[in-house]
Amino acid sequence: MPAPPARPTRYRALAQTLAQQLREGRHPPGAQLPSVRQLCADHAVSLATVTHALHELEDAGLVEARARRGYFVRAVPQPRALPAPVPAIELEGRRRRLMELATTQPDCLSLSHLALPAALLPLSVMRRHAAKVLAEDRGLLATGTAFGREELRAQLATRALRVGCAVEAEDIVVTQGEAESLQLCLRLLARPGDQVAIASPGSLRALELIASLGLRPLAIPSSPERGLSVQALDFALQHHAVACCIAEPSHDSVCGSALPDDERQQLAALLARHRLPLIECDQMGDLHRGTQRPRPVKAWDADDWVLYCGSLACVTGPGTNVGWIASRRHRLLLRAARTVHGDLLPPLTEAVLARFLASRAFDLHLRRLRQRLAAQTAAWLAAARHHLPRGSRIHAGQGGYVLWVELPEGHDAGAALQQVRRQGYTFVPGTVFGSDGAFGHCLRLSAAHPLDPARERGLQVLGAALRGMRRAAR
């Protein structure tokens, strides 16, 4: 028989109780907690127990002590344990309906779709590389690889070294895109019933995979301005058994956030201290709008706790998309899993991408793409501010091309979706990026396409629908 779980000490139990009260809003940010003596009386515990519990909350960054005044609540978001997962085909009704409505349809123009149009893709140069590769070896059409051609893995390792990641070609496993990378990592690191910490709002694809694999998500708050809350993750790891964590520290594909460098270093140290694997997704890292590409958390990962996952979908398009996982610790198991569970990779695509990555044309394409997307994002941001309800908070981040919209109180993006669809448009409401309904007042837009008259008309329709529903609610 397994040993029963150890009971928490009295001060830890009290700390958990007080933390739960903070999550429930009984003591809002900035409010003063009851005095130490009052807490002793309220919870029937000793002065030492209360003092230790308050120190526990202070160490987690939840409260702060002010000399001769007592303890005050800090404005640090808390992790939320999400409801028990169900199979992907049995997701909660409203969220599932919203996902279906948000799916791109032939009769609807999407305001949120991430796929880049052909005009932004390097189709001509890719076609030239494909012709040369086939002229040299037509046999590529009749073969396949299990975990990636050596020349492609070498190019991916070279680009990782440019941003500070000590990665070698042998550490890389090539996959058929971000979804397969995530699935391989989750299957390796977690078992059904395990908890997986995930930034919230989080990737729809990651949430779906977590549910379909029978895992339990643990939401770690992520702000559009600063990304994943490292303090909240630290607090969660002190109170929950977590198998692994999923995050997009560089230009999050949901809300565009980017974790500052100092917090990336803190996150790497936290992973090493807790011996926690991180699945770091970095599909938009190359699309920065500043002078320098952000360094992945993997760059500070001296103990190899980060499984670094990349993708070319946002650079070369989904038609030539490959993904990859870089992990020295897990490379052999990932290779074995890819060999057993994955289809063979198309060597023609791999060979073309390897040549493209090795050429000056790739960096030239990236510079032009960043410039185009920066201009498009600025245009979408200005139009969204003009057309959406007054008081909306619109975040465009420092890279990528998504806009995260937080609507004023009383607005429900999901409720507006059906009305917008009837007028020929669709978008992704915030509800689908969480499992607890926390983002019903949010939505994601995409500046993948230029803001043409049809798309600006879509923003106008969306804004009118939201304002009309607000007036009706009054």
MOFEN-V534642 format. One record per residue. N is the residue number from 0. RES is the residue in one small letter. SS is DSSP state (@ for helix, = for strand, . for the rest). OMEGA is omega in radians with two decimals (* if undefined). NEAR is the number of other ideal C-beta (glycine too) atoms within 8 Angstrom. Layout:
# MOFEN-V534642
n | res | ss | omega | near
N | RES | SS | OMEGA | NEAR
N | RES | SS | OMEGA | NEAR
This chain:
# MOFEN-V534642
n | res | ss | omega | near
0 | m | . | 3.10 | 2
1 | p | . | 3.12 | 3
2 | a | . | 3.11 | 4
3 | p | . | -3.14 | 4
4 | p | . | -3.13 | 4
5 | a | . | 3.10 | 4
6 | r | . | 3.12 | 5
7 | p | . | 3.05 | 7
8 | t | . | -3.07 | 6
9 | r | @ | -3.11 | 8
10 | y | @ | 3.09 | 14
11 | r | @ | 3.10 | 10
12 | a | @ | 3.10 | 10
13 | l | @ | 3.11 | 14
14 | a | @ | 3.11 | 13
15 | q | @ | 3.11 | 10
16 | t | @ | -3.13 | 9
17 | l | @ | 3.10 | 12
18 | a | @ | 3.10 | 14
19 | q | @ | 3.09 | 8
20 | q | @ | 3.10 | 9
21 | l | @ | 3.13 | 12
22 | r | @ | -3.12 | 8
23 | e | . | 3.09 | 6
24 | g | . | 3.13 | 6
25 | r | . | 3.06 | 5
26 | h | . | -3.05 | 8
27 | p | . | 3.10 | 6
28 | p | . | -3.14 | 6
29 | g | . | -3.11 | 6
30 | a | . | 3.10 | 8
31 | q | = | 3.07 | 7
32 | l | . | 3.02 | 13
33 | p | . | -3.12 | 5
34 | s | . | 3.13 | 7
35 | v | @ | -3.13 | 10
36 | r | @ | 3.11 | 7
37 | q | @ | 3.09 | 8
38 | l | @ | 3.07 | 15
39 | c | @ | -3.11 | 13
40 | a | @ | -3.09 | 7
41 | d | @ | -3.03 | 7
42 | h | @ | 3.08 | 9
43 | a | . | 3.13 | 5
44 | v | . | -3.09 | 10
45 | s | . | 3.10 | 6
46 | l | @ | 3.14 | 8
47 | a | @ | 3.14 | 7
48 | t | @ | 3.13 | 12
49 | v | @ | -3.12 | 15
50 | t | @ | 3.12 | 10
51 | h | @ | 3.14 | 10
52 | a | @ | 3.13 | 14
53 | l | @ | 3.07 | 16
54 | h | @ | 3.11 | 8
55 | e | @ | 3.13 | 11
56 | l | @ | 3.12 | 13
57 | e | @ | 3.12 | 12
58 | d | @ | 3.13 | 6
59 | a | . | 3.11 | 11
60 | g | . | -3.08 | 9
61 | l | . | 3.12 | 12
62 | v | = | 3.06 | 11
63 | e | = | 3.12 | 7
64 | a | = | 3.07 | 8
65 | r | = | -3.03 | 8
66 | a | . | 3.06 | 4
67 | r | . | 3.14 | 3
68 | r | . | 3.13 | 6
69 | g | = | -3.08 | 9
70 | y | = | -3.12 | 12
71 | f | = | -3.10 | 12
72 | v | = | 3.07 | 14
73 | r | . | -3.14 | 9
74 | a | . | 3.11 | 5
75 | v | . | -3.12 | 9
76 | p | . | -3.11 | 7
77 | q | . | 3.06 | 11
78 | p | . | 3.13 | 14
79 | r | = | 3.04 | 11
80 | a | = | -3.10 | 6
81 | l | . | 3.12 | 11
82 | p | . | 3.12 | 6
83 | a | . | -3.07 | 4
84 | p | . | 3.04 | 11
85 | v | . | 3.10 | 7
86 | p | . | -3.05 | 7
87 | a | @ | -3.10 | 7
88 | i | @ | -3.13 | 4
89 | e | @ | -3.14 | 5
90 | l | . | 3.13 | 10
91 | e | . | -2.93 | 8
92 | g | @ | -3.05 | 6
93 | r | @ | -3.13 | 8
94 | r | @ | 3.14 | 11
95 | r | @ | 3.13 | 9
96 | r | @ | 3.13 | 8
97 | l | @ | 3.10 | 13
98 | m | @ | 3.14 | 11
99 | e | @ | -3.14 | 7
100 | l | @ | -3.09 | 10
101 | a | @ | -3.13 | 12
102 | t | . | -3.14 | 7
103 | t | . | 3.14 | 6
104 | q | . | -3.14 | 6
105 | p | . | -3.08 | 3
106 | d | . | -3.11 | 4
107 | c | . | 3.07 | 10
108 | l | = | -3.09 | 9
109 | s | = | 3.04 | 10
110 | l | . | -3.02 | 13
111 | s | . | -3.03 | 12
112 | h | . | -3.05 | 8
113 | l | . | -3.08 | 10
114 | a | . | -3.13 | 8
115 | l | . | 3.08 | 8
116 | p | . | -3.10 | 8
117 | a | @ | -3.10 | 6
118 | a | @ | -3.13 | 4
119 | l | @ | -3.06 | 9
120 | l | . | -3.10 | 10
121 | p | . | -3.00 | 10
122 | l | @ | -3.09 | 7
123 | s | @ | -3.11 | 6
124 | v | @ | 3.10 | 11
125 | m | @ | 3.12 | 13
126 | r | @ | 3.12 | 8
127 | r | @ | 3.11 | 8
128 | h | @ | 3.14 | 11
129 | a | @ | 3.14 | 10
130 | a | @ | 3.13 | 8
131 | k | @ | -3.12 | 9
132 | v | @ | -3.13 | 13
133 | l | @ | 3.11 | 11
134 | a | @ | -3.13 | 6
135 | e | @ | -3.05 | 5
136 | d | . | 3.11 | 7
137 | r | @ | 3.12 | 6
138 | g | @ | 3.11 | 6
139 | l | @ | -3.13 | 11
140 | l | @ | -3.06 | 7
141 | a | @ | -3.09 | 4
142 | t | . | 3.11 | 8
143 | g | . | 3.10 | 8
144 | t | = | -3.08 | 11
145 | a | . | -3.09 | 9
146 | f | . | 2.98 | 10
147 | g | . | 3.08 | 13
148 | r | . | -3.06 | 12
149 | e | @ | -3.08 | 7
150 | e | @ | 3.09 | 9
151 | l | @ | 3.12 | 15
152 | r | @ | 3.11 | 14
153 | a | @ | 3.11 | 10
154 | q | @ | 3.11 | 12
155 | l | @ | 3.11 | 16
156 | a | @ | 3.12 | 14
157 | t | @ | -3.14 | 9
158 | r | @ | 3.07 | 9
159 | a | @ | 3.11 | 12
160 | l | @ | -3.14 | 10
161 | r | @ | -3.13 | 6
162 | v | . | 2.97 | 12
163 | g | . | -3.11 | 8
164 | c | . | 3.13 | 13
165 | a | . | -3.05 | 5
166 | v | . | 3.05 | 13
167 | e | . | -3.12 | 8
168 | a | @ | -3.11 | 9
169 | e | @ | -3.14 | 6
170 | d | @ | -2.97 | 10
171 | i | = | 3.00 | 15
172 | v | = | 3.14 | 13
173 | v | = | -3.10 | 15
174 | t | = | 3.11 | 14
175 | q | . | 3.06 | 10
176 | g | . | -3.05 | 12
177 | e | @ | -3.08 | 12
178 | a | @ | 3.13 | 10
179 | e | @ | 3.09 | 11
180 | s | @ | 3.13 | 15
181 | l | @ | -3.11 | 15
182 | q | @ | 3.12 | 10
183 | l | @ | -3.13 | 16
184 | c | @ | -3.12 | 15
185 | l | @ | 3.11 | 15
186 | r | @ | -3.14 | 10
187 | l | @ | -2.95 | 9
188 | l | @ | -3.00 | 10
189 | a | . | 3.09 | 10
190 | r | . | 3.14 | 5
191 | p | . | -3.11 | 6
192 | g | . | 3.12 | 6
193 | d | . | 3.04 | 11
194 | q | = | 3.08 | 11
195 | v | = | 3.08 | 16
196 | a | = | -3.11 | 14
197 | i | = | 3.09 | 16
198 | a | = | -3.08 | 13
199 | s | = | 0.16 | 12
200 | p | . | -3.05 | 13
201 | g | . | -3.14 | 15
202 | s | . | 3.09 | 12
203 | l | @ | -3.14 | 11
204 | r | @ | 3.14 | 9
205 | a | @ | 3.12 | 12
206 | l | @ | 3.13 | 14
207 | e | @ | 3.13 | 9
208 | l | @ | 3.10 | 12
209 | i | @ | -3.14 | 14
210 | a | @ | -3.05 | 15
211 | s | @ | 3.12 | 8
212 | l | . | 3.11 | 11
213 | g | . | 3.12 | 8
214 | l | . | -3.13 | 15
215 | r | = | 3.14 | 11
216 | p | = | 3.02 | 14
217 | l | = | -3.02 | 15
218 | a | = | 3.06 | 15
219 | i | = | -3.04 | 16
220 | p | = | 3.09 | 13
221 | s | = | -3.13 | 15
222 | s | = | 3.11 | 9
223 | p | . | -3.10 | 10
224 | e | . | -2.97 | 6
225 | r | . | 3.09 | 8
226 | g | = | -3.07 | 14
227 | l | = | 3.08 | 13
228 | s | . | 3.14 | 12
229 | v | @ | 3.11 | 11
230 | q | @ | 3.14 | 9
231 | a | @ | 3.08 | 13
232 | l | @ | 3.10 | 15
233 | d | @ | 3.12 | 11
234 | f | @ | -3.13 | 14
235 | a | @ | -3.11 | 13
236 | l | @ | 3.08 | 12
237 | q | @ | -3.03 | 6
238 | h | @ | -3.12 | 7
239 | h | . | 2.98 | 10
240 | a | . | -3.04 | 5
241 | v | . | -3.12 | 13
242 | a | . | -3.13 | 11
243 | c | = | -3.13 | 14
244 | c | = | 3.06 | 14
245 | i | = | 3.12 | 14
246 | a | = | 3.03 | 17
247 | e | . | -3.06 | 14
248 | p | . | -3.07 | 15
249 | s | . | 3.06 | 13
250 | h | . | -3.13 | 16
251 | d | . | -3.08 | 17
252 | s | . | 3.08 | 11
253 | v | . | -3.07 | 13
254 | c | . | 3.03 | 12
255 | g | . | -3.06 | 16
256 | s | . | 3.08 | 16
257 | a | . | -3.13 | 13
258 | l | . | 3.12 | 14
259 | p | . | -3.07 | 8
260 | d | @ | -3.10 | 7
261 | d | @ | 3.12 | 6
262 | e | @ | 3.01 | 11
263 | r | @ | 3.08 | 15
264 | q | @ | 3.10 | 9
265 | q | @ | 3.14 | 9
266 | l | @ | 3.11 | 16
267 | a | @ | 3.11 | 14
268 | a | @ | 3.13 | 9
269 | l | @ | 3.13 | 13
270 | l | @ | -3.13 | 17
271 | a | @ | -3.12 | 10
272 | r | @ | -3.13 | 6
273 | h | @ | -3.11 | 7
274 | r | . | -3.06 | 6
275 | l | . | 3.05 | 11
276 | p | = | 3.05 | 12
277 | l | = | 2.98 | 14
278 | i | = | -3.08 | 14
279 | e | = | 3.14 | 14
280 | c | = | -3.00 | 14
281 | d | . | -3.07 | 13
282 | q | . | -3.13 | 11
283 | m | . | -3.09 | 14
284 | g | . | -3.12 | 14
285 | d | . | -3.04 | 9
286 | l | . | 3.13 | 14
287 | h | = | 3.10 | 13
288 | r | . | 3.08 | 8
289 | g | . | -3.10 | 6
290 | t | . | -3.05 | 2
291 | q | . | 3.09 | 5
292 | r | . | 3.09 | 7
293 | p | . | 3.11 | 13
294 | r | . | 3.10 | 10
295 | p | . | 3.02 | 16
296 | v | @ | 3.12 | 15
297 | k | @ | -3.13 | 12
298 | a | @ | 3.11 | 10
299 | w | @ | -2.99 | 10
300 | d | . | -3.09 | 12
301 | a | . | -3.07 | 6
302 | d | . | 3.02 | 6
303 | d | . | 3.05 | 8
304 | w | . | -3.09 | 12
305 | v | = | 2.96 | 14
306 | l | = | -2.97 | 13
307 | y | = | -3.06 | 14
308 | c | = | 3.10 | 16
309 | g | = | -3.11 | 11
310 | s | = | 3.08 | 14
311 | l | . | -3.06 | 11
312 | a | @ | -3.10 | 13
313 | c | @ | -3.13 | 11
314 | v | @ | -3.12 | 10
315 | t | @ | 3.12 | 12
316 | g | . | -3.08 | 11
317 | p | @ | -3.11 | 7
318 | g | @ | 3.10 | 5
319 | t | @ | -3.07 | 11
320 | n | . | 2.87 | 12
321 | v | . | 3.02 | 16
322 | g | = | 3.08 | 17
323 | w | = | 3.07 | 15
324 | i | = | 3.09 | 15
325 | a | = | 3.13 | 15
326 | s | . | 3.10 | 13
327 | r | . | -3.08 | 8
328 | r | . | -2.98 | 6
329 | h | . | -2.97 | 10
330 | r | @ | -3.09 | 12
331 | l | @ | 3.12 | 6
332 | l | @ | 3.11 | 8
333 | l | @ | 3.07 | 15
334 | r | @ | -3.13 | 11
335 | a | @ | -3.13 | 8
336 | a | @ | 3.13 | 12
337 | r | @ | -3.14 | 13
338 | t | @ | -3.07 | 9
339 | v | @ | -2.95 | 6
340 | h | @ | -3.04 | 7
341 | g | . | 3.01 | 13
342 | d | . | 3.10 | 5
343 | l | . | 3.12 | 8
344 | l | = | -3.12 | 17
345 | p | . | -3.07 | 7
346 | p | @ | 3.09 | 11
347 | l | @ | 3.11 | 11
348 | t | @ | 3.14 | 10
349 | e | @ | -3.11 | 16
350 | a | @ | 3.12 | 14
351 | v | @ | -3.13 | 13
352 | l | @ | 3.11 | 14
353 | a | @ | 3.12 | 13
354 | r | @ | -3.14 | 11
355 | f | @ | 3.13 | 14
356 | l | @ | -3.11 | 12
357 | a | @ | -3.05 | 7
358 | s | . | 3.05 | 8
359 | r | @ | -3.11 | 5
360 | a | @ | -3.11 | 9
361 | f | @ | 3.14 | 11
362 | d | @ | 3.06 | 7
363 | l | @ | 3.09 | 8
364 | h | @ | 3.14 | 11
365 | l | @ | 3.14 | 10
366 | r | @ | 3.14 | 8
367 | r | @ | -3.14 | 8
368 | l | @ | 3.11 | 11
369 | r | @ | 3.14 | 12
370 | q | @ | -3.14 | 8
371 | r | @ | -3.10 | 9
372 | l | @ | 3.09 | 14
373 | a | @ | 3.12 | 9
374 | a | @ | 3.13 | 8
375 | q | @ | 3.14 | 14
376 | t | @ | 3.11 | 13
377 | a | @ | 3.14 | 9
378 | a | @ | 3.11 | 11
379 | w | @ | -3.14 | 13
380 | l | @ | 3.13 | 12
381 | a | @ | -3.12 | 8
382 | a | @ | 3.13 | 11
383 | a | @ | 3.11 | 14
384 | r | @ | -3.12 | 9
385 | h | @ | -2.97 | 6
386 | h | @ | -3.07 | 10
387 | l | . | -3.04 | 13
388 | p | . | 3.11 | 11
389 | r | . | -3.11 | 4
390 | g | . | 3.08 | 6
391 | s | . | 3.06 | 12
392 | r | = | -3.04 | 6
393 | i | = | -3.06 | 12
394 | h | = | 3.12 | 13
395 | a | . | 3.11 | 10
396 | g | . | -3.11 | 14
397 | q | . | -3.14 | 8
398 | g | = | -3.06 | 14
399 | g | . | -3.12 | 12
400 | y | . | 3.06 | 11
401 | v | = | 3.04 | 16
402 | l | = | 3.12 | 15
403 | w | = | -3.04 | 16
404 | v | = | 3.02 | 15
405 | e | = | -3.08 | 10
406 | l | . | 3.09 | 13
407 | p | . | -3.12 | 9
408 | e | . | 3.11 | 4
409 | g | . | 3.12 | 6
410 | h | . | -3.14 | 12
411 | d | . | -3.10 | 9
412 | a | @ | -3.14 | 17
413 | g | @ | 3.14 | 10
414 | a | @ | -3.14 | 8
415 | a | @ | -3.02 | 14
416 | l | @ | -3.12 | 14
417 | q | @ | 3.14 | 8
418 | q | @ | 3.13 | 11
419 | v | @ | 3.13 | 14
420 | r | @ | 3.14 | 11
421 | r | @ | 3.11 | 6
422 | q | . | 2.99 | 7
423 | g | . | -3.14 | 7
424 | y | = | 3.04 | 13
425 | t | = | 3.09 | 15
426 | f | . | -3.12 | 16
427 | v | = | 3.11 | 10
428 | p | = | -3.07 | 15
429 | g | @ | -3.10 | 15
430 | t | @ | -3.07 | 13
431 | v | @ | 3.13 | 11
432 | f | @ | 3.05 | 15
433 | g | . | -3.11 | 15
434 | s | . | -3.06 | 11
435 | d | . | 3.09 | 8
436 | g | . | -3.04 | 6
437 | a | . | -3.01 | 9
438 | f | . | 3.12 | 11
439 | g | . | -3.13 | 11
440 | h | . | -3.07 | 11
441 | c | = | 3.02 | 14
442 | l | = | 3.10 | 11
443 | r | = | 3.01 | 15
444 | l | = | -3.14 | 13
445 | s | = | 3.07 | 13
446 | a | . | 3.12 | 14
447 | a | . | 3.12 | 12
448 | h | . | 3.02 | 9
449 | p | . | -3.13 | 6
450 | l | . | 3.11 | 10
451 | d | . | -3.11 | 7
452 | p | @ | -3.12 | 5
453 | a | @ | -3.13 | 7
454 | r | @ | 3.05 | 12
455 | e | @ | 3.04 | 11
456 | r | @ | 3.09 | 8
457 | g | @ | 3.08 | 13
458 | l | @ | 3.11 | 14
459 | q | @ | 3.11 | 9
460 | v | @ | 3.14 | 11
461 | l | @ | 3.13 | 15
462 | g | @ | 3.13 | 11
463 | a | @ | 3.12 | 8
464 | a | @ | -3.13 | 11
465 | l | @ | 3.14 | 14
466 | r | @ | 3.13 | 9
467 | g | @ | 3.13 | 9
468 | m | @ | 3.10 | 13
469 | r | @ | 3.12 | 11
470 | r | @ | 3.13 | 7
471 | a | @ | -3.12 | 6
472 | a | @ | 3.12 | 6
473 | r | . | * | 4
